[in-house]
Amino acid sequence: MPSTTMKVIRGLVGIICGLGLFLCPGTGLHAQSCPRGTVAYQQLIDQVEHASVADRVYRAAAVGASRLVPALRLVSKERTAGNSVAEAAQRTDYFLR
């Protein structure tokens, strides 16, 4: 008896979740996309040079790519904490070479 009840409950939960995803598709489920149009490279360079968190460095490097390498090299420092801005700049510079 308990196994039949569990099967029914699992089936209902599956149906409810499926209906929820079908009826309420959220844009929050999709990946972030870069804005279309021209890229303001100077603004991205300023963001890298004045970043307070590593995430801003990663985002700017993802948008600006190899054109940000000089700014990344300016900010990067060896042997820093893994979540610091300097380490993020160093890692990103390595992958953009």
N, C-alpha and C positions, 0 to 999 in steps of 0.2 A: 504493500500500500504506500509506504513513504516514497518509494522510487517513482511511482506514477504521479504522485503529487509534485515531486520535484521536477519531473518532466513537463508537467503542465505549467508550473511557475517559470521554468526556463523558457518555455515557448512563449508565454505571455510577455516576459521581459524582452525577449528578442523582437517580438512584434512591436512593442511599445518603442523600443530604441530605433527600430527601422522606420517606423512612422515619424518619430521625432526628427530623424535625419532627413527624411523625405519632405516633410512639411515645413521644417524650419532650417533650411540650409543657411549656415552662417558664413560670412566672409572670413571670420576668425579661424576657420579650419584650413584656409588656403595659405600657402607660403607667401612671405613678403616679396613684393616685386619692386624693382627700381622704377623711378619715375621716367616717363618718356620725354624726349627732347634733349636739348643740349645739357651738358654737365658743367657746373660751375666749379672748375678745378681749383681755383684760388680759394673758394669757400671751403672745399674739402681739405686743402692744405692747412688752412687756418684751424679747422676742426682737429686735425691730427696734432698740430703744434700746441694747441691749448686744451687737449682732451684731459678730462679728469678721471675717466673710466676706460678700461680696455675695450669695451664694446663699441665705443665711438670710433676707435682706431680701426677695428675690424670692419665696421660698416663703411667707413670712408674708403678703406682700401678695396673693398669689394666693388664699390662704385667707380673709383678713380683708377684702379689697377696700377699699371707700371708708371703712370705719370706722377704718382705720389712717392716713388722710391726715394728721391732726395729728402723729402720731409720725414719719411720713416727713418732714414738713416740719421737724421739730425736728432730725433727723439729717442732712438733706441740706445740701450745701455746693456752691456754684458752683465751676467750674473745678478739679475734682479728677480723679484718675486714673479711667479707664473701668472698672476692675475693683474700685474701692474701695466700701466700704459707703456712703459719702456720695453717690457718683455713682449707685449702685443705688437709693438712696432718692429721689434727685432724678428719675431716669427713671421710677420706679414712680409717684411722685406725679403726674407729668405725664400718664401714661396713665390714672390713676384719676379724673382731674377730670371 
